[in-house]
Amino acid sequence: MSDPEKAGAWCVRTGLLTLRYLSLAVQYGIYVGIYLLEAGLLVALVVRRRLGGTLPVCLYLGLLLAVDGVGRSYVLYRYGYSSNEYGYFYWLTDVLLALGAFLLVCAFFRRACAHEAKMWRFVRLLLAFVLILTLGISLFALSRNYHQLFTGFIVDFQQNLYFTCLVLNTLLYILMQQIQSTDDELNLLVCGMGIQFAGPAANFALVHLTPGQDYASALYPYLGALCTMGMLLTWFYALVRAPQPSAIRAGEVPARELAAVVSREA
């Protein structure tokens, strides 16, 4: 190999190595930003004494921070990215996060139906049926490949549950529009969950629609993390920055103004 060819090969290797380290630095920055947003939002809710009204959200944030920020980081540091221990821990905890997301969507349904007792009784049964159906579909897939307990059940159940949460969250948003909900905070929380669920859906589509493509593998680490960051920013605005709902709603008149009108007419 001539000197110019050696120099060209060295430049290519250096450029690829630089891009790899740059990509890792960007990923690290995104995940650090996510952990800071999770912790900051929890602290803000505690300081503002809003745990009572936002307890399901706080529990889900605590689960995210404990599993993704502490647990996975420790296992990754202890065993390495390519180890079986990290792979098992990652997918098992992903099922835990999916169950937490499902329960949070159920809590949002309960809040949306706070003044609709009959509707909530029906929705509660429907949510239980959907969870059992999702579990049954995953168990059926396992029965056909019983020797693949991990890849055949855990991964399928996690993917099915995330897709179920995405559909339920969309139906919840439509329901809130139909009943003309005035809970603006809940609207933003539901929109944030929609952004979060878009991450696994986009990754699933990317893997199956573009198999073996280099750009797909390059985008895969960013989609889920960016969607999680979008959810946290939306929740931060909804719970901390957004103004509290006004006392005046559509069709409502404050008592003091109503009394003033009556006294003038009298």
C-alpha positions as CSV (number, residue, x, y, z in Angstrom):
1,M,0.0,0.0,0.0
2,S,1.4,3.4,-1.0
3,D,1.8,6.3,1.3
4,P,-1.2,8.2,0.0
5,E,-3.4,5.1,0.4
6,K,-2.2,4.6,3.9
7,A,-2.9,8.3,4.7
8,G,-6.3,8.0,3.2
9,A,-7.1,4.8,5.2
10,W,-5.9,6.5,8.4
11,C,-8.1,9.5,7.7
12,V,-11.1,7.3,7.2
13,R,-10.5,5.3,10.4
14,T,-9.9,8.5,12.4
15,G,-13.1,10.0,11.0
16,L,-15.2,7.0,11.9
17,L,-13.7,6.8,15.3
18,T,-14.5,10.5,15.9
19,L,-18.1,10.1,14.7
20,R,-18.5,7.1,17.1
21,Y,-17.2,9.0,20.1
22,L,-19.3,12.0,19.1
23,S,-22.4,9.8,18.9
24,L,-21.7,8.3,22.3
25,A,-21.2,11.8,23.8
26,V,-24.6,13.0,22.3
27,Q,-26.3,9.9,23.7
28,Y,-24.7,10.4,27.1
29,G,-25.9,14.0,27.1
30,I,-29.4,13.1,26.2
31,Y,-29.7,10.5,29.0
32,V,-28.2,12.8,31.5
33,G,-30.7,15.4,30.5
34,I,-33.5,12.9,30.9
35,Y,-32.4,11.9,34.4
36,L,-32.1,15.6,35.4
37,L,-35.6,16.3,34.1
38,E,-37.0,13.3,36.0
39,A,-35.3,14.3,39.3
40,G,-36.1,18.0,38.8
41,L,-39.8,17.4,38.1
42,L,-40.1,15.1,41.2
43,V,-38.4,17.7,43.4
44,A,-40.6,20.5,42.0
45,L,-43.8,18.5,42.7
46,V,-42.6,17.8,46.3
47,V,-41.6,21.5,46.9
48,R,-44.9,22.7,45.6
49,R,-46.8,20.0,47.7
50,R,-48.6,18.6,44.7
51,L,-48.0,14.9,45.5
52,G,-51.6,14.4,46.4
53,G,-53.1,15.4,43.0
54,T,-50.3,13.9,40.9
55,L,-49.4,10.8,42.8
56,P,-49.6,8.4,39.8
57,V,-47.3,10.7,37.8
58,C,-44.9,10.9,40.7
59,L,-44.8,7.1,41.1
60,Y,-44.1,6.6,37.4
61,L,-41.4,9.2,37.5
62,G,-39.8,7.5,40.5
63,L,-40.0,4.2,38.7
64,L,-38.3,5.7,35.6
65,L,-35.6,7.3,37.7
66,A,-35.0,4.1,39.8
67,V,-35.0,1.7,36.9
68,D,-33.4,3.6,34.1
69,G,-31.3,6.1,35.9
70,V,-30.0,3.9,38.8
71,G,-30.6,0.2,38.0
72,R,-29.6,0.1,34.4
73,S,-26.7,2.4,34.8
74,Y,-25.3,0.3,37.6
75,V,-25.7,-3.0,35.7
76,L,-24.2,-1.4,32.6
77,Y,-21.2,-0.2,34.6
78,R,-20.8,-3.5,36.4
79,Y,-21.2,-6.0,33.6
80,G,-20.8,-4.0,30.3
81,Y,-23.2,-3.3,27.4
82,S,-22.6,-6.7,25.6
83,S,-23.1,-8.9,28.7
84,N,-26.0,-11.3,29.2
85,E,-26.7,-9.8,32.6
86,Y,-27.3,-6.3,31.1
87,G,-29.5,-7.7,28.3
88,Y,-31.7,-9.7,30.8
89,F,-31.9,-6.8,33.2
90,Y,-32.8,-4.3,30.4
91,W,-35.7,-6.4,28.9
92,L,-37.1,-7.4,32.3
93,T,-37.1,-3.9,33.6
94,D,-38.6,-2.8,30.2
95,V,-41.6,-5.0,31.0
96,L,-41.8,-3.4,34.4
97,L,-41.8,0.1,32.8
98,A,-44.5,-1.0,30.4
99,L,-46.7,-2.2,33.2
100,G,-46.1,1.1,35.0
101,A,-47.1,3.0,31.9
102,F,-50.3,0.9,31.6
103,L,-51.2,1.6,35.2
104,L,-50.6,5.3,34.6
105,V,-52.9,5.4,31.6
106,C,-55.5,3.6,33.8
107,A,-55.1,6.4,36.4
108,F,-55.6,9.0,33.6
109,F,-58.8,7.2,32.6
110,R,-59.9,7.3,36.2
111,R,-59.2,11.0,36.4
112,A,-61.0,11.8,33.1
113,C,-64.1,9.8,34.3
114,A,-64.1,11.4,37.8
115,H,-67.6,12.8,37.2
116,E,-68.8,9.9,35.1
117,A,-69.3,7.0,37.5
118,K,-71.2,4.7,35.0
119,M,-68.6,5.4,32.3
120,W,-65.7,4.6,34.7
121,R,-67.3,1.2,35.7
122,F,-67.4,0.3,32.0
123,V,-63.9,1.6,31.3
124,R,-62.4,-0.2,34.3
125,L,-63.7,-3.6,33.1
126,L,-62.5,-2.8,29.6
127,L,-59.0,-2.0,30.8
128,A,-58.8,-5.2,32.8
129,F,-60.0,-7.2,29.7
130,V,-57.4,-5.5,27.5
131,L,-54.6,-6.4,29.9
132,I,-55.7,-10.0,30.1
133,L,-56.0,-10.2,26.3
134,T,-52.5,-8.8,25.9
135,L,-51.1,-11.3,28.3
136,G,-53.1,-14.1,26.6
137,I,-51.7,-13.2,23.1
138,S,-48.2,-13.2,24.5
139,L,-48.7,-16.6,26.2
140,F,-50.1,-18.0,22.9
141,A,-47.0,-16.9,21.1
142,L,-45.0,-18.6,23.9
143,S,-46.9,-21.9,23.5
144,R,-45.8,-22.1,19.9
145,N,-42.2,-21.4,20.9
146,Y,-42.0,-22.7,24.5
147,H,-38.2,-23.1,24.3
148,Q,-37.9,-19.3,23.9
149,L,-39.1,-18.1,27.3
150,F,-37.1,-14.9,27.2
151,T,-37.3,-13.8,23.5
152,G,-40.7,-15.4,22.9
153,F,-42.6,-14.1,25.9
154,I,-40.8,-11.2,27.6
155,V,-40.0,-9.3,24.5
156,D,-43.4,-10.0,22.8
157,F,-45.3,-9.1,26.0
158,Q,-43.4,-5.8,26.3
159,Q,-44.0,-4.8,22.7
160,N,-47.7,-5.8,22.8
161,L,-48.2,-3.9,26.1
162,Y,-46.5,-0.7,24.7
163,F,-48.7,-0.9,21.6
164,T,-51.8,-1.4,23.8
165,C,-50.8,1.7,25.9
166,L,-50.4,3.7,22.7
167,V,-53.9,2.7,21.5
168,L,-55.5,3.3,24.9
169,N,-53.8,6.7,25.3
170,T,-55.1,7.7,21.9
171,L,-58.6,6.6,22.8
172,L,-58.3,8.5,26.1
173,Y,-57.5,11.7,24.3
174,I,-60.5,11.2,21.9
175,L,-62.7,10.4,25.0
176,M,-61.7,13.7,26.7
177,Q,-62.6,15.6,23.6
178,Q,-66.0,13.9,23.4
179,I,-66.9,14.6,27.0
180,Q,-65.4,18.1,26.6
181,S,-63.1,17.8,29.6
182,T,-61.9,21.1,31.1
183,D,-58.9,19.5,32.8
184,D,-56.1,21.2,30.8
185,E,-53.4,19.6,32.9
186,L,-54.7,16.1,32.2
187,N,-54.8,17.0,28.5
188,L,-51.1,17.9,28.5
189,L,-50.2,14.8,30.6
190,V,-52.0,12.6,28.1
191,C,-50.2,14.3,25.2
192,G,-46.9,13.7,26.9
193,M,-47.6,10.0,27.3
194,G,-48.5,9.9,23.5
195,I,-45.0,11.3,22.8
196,Q,-43.4,8.7,25.1
197,F,-45.3,5.8,23.4
198,A,-44.2,7.1,20.0
199,G,-40.6,6.1,20.8
200,P,-41.1,2.3,21.1
201,A,-43.5,2.3,18.1
202,A,-41.0,4.2,16.0
203,N,-38.2,1.8,17.0
204,F,-40.3,-1.2,16.3
205,A,-41.2,0.1,12.8
206,L,-37.6,1.1,12.1
207,V,-36.3,-2.4,12.9
208,H,-38.8,-4.2,10.9
209,L,-39.2,-1.9,7.9
210,T,-35.5,-1.2,7.4
211,P,-33.6,-4.4,8.2
212,G,-29.9,-4.2,7.9
213,Q,-29.8,-0.5,7.1
214,D,-26.9,1.5,8.6
215,Y,-29.0,4.7,9.1
216,A,-31.6,2.7,11.0
217,S,-29.1,1.3,13.5
218,A,-27.7,4.8,13.9
219,L,-31.1,6.3,14.6
220,Y,-32.3,3.5,17.0
221,P,-30.5,4.8,20.2
222,Y,-32.0,8.3,19.8
223,L,-35.7,7.8,19.0
224,G,-36.8,6.4,22.4
225,A,-34.7,8.8,24.4
226,L,-35.8,11.9,22.5
227,C,-39.4,10.8,22.9
228,T,-38.9,10.3,26.6
229,M,-37.4,13.8,26.8
230,G,-40.3,15.2,24.9
231,M,-42.7,13.7,27.4
232,L,-40.8,15.0,30.4
233,L,-40.7,18.6,28.9
234,T,-44.4,18.4,28.2
235,W,-45.1,17.2,31.8
236,F,-42.8,19.9,33.2
237,Y,-44.8,22.6,31.5
238,A,-48.1,21.0,32.5
239,L,-47.3,20.5,36.2
240,V,-44.9,23.4,36.9
241,R,-44.9,26.1,34.3
242,A,-48.5,26.1,33.0
243,P,-50.9,28.5,34.7
244,Q,-53.5,27.0,36.9
245,P,-57.0,26.7,35.4
246,S,-59.1,29.8,35.8
247,A,-62.1,29.8,38.0
248,I,-64.2,30.8,35.0
249,R,-65.1,27.8,32.8
250,A,-67.4,27.7,29.8
251,G,-70.9,28.3,31.1
252,E,-69.8,29.3,34.6
253,V,-70.0,32.7,36.3
254,P,-68.2,33.5,39.6
255,A,-70.6,34.0,42.5
256,R,-69.4,37.6,43.2
257,E,-70.1,38.7,39.7
258,L,-73.5,37.0,39.6
259,A,-74.4,38.8,42.9
260,A,-73.3,42.1,41.5
261,V,-75.5,41.7,38.4
262,V,-78.5,40.7,40.5
263,S,-78.1,43.7,42.8
264,R,-77.8,46.1,39.8
265,E,-81.0,44.7,38.3
266,A,-82.8,44.9,41.6
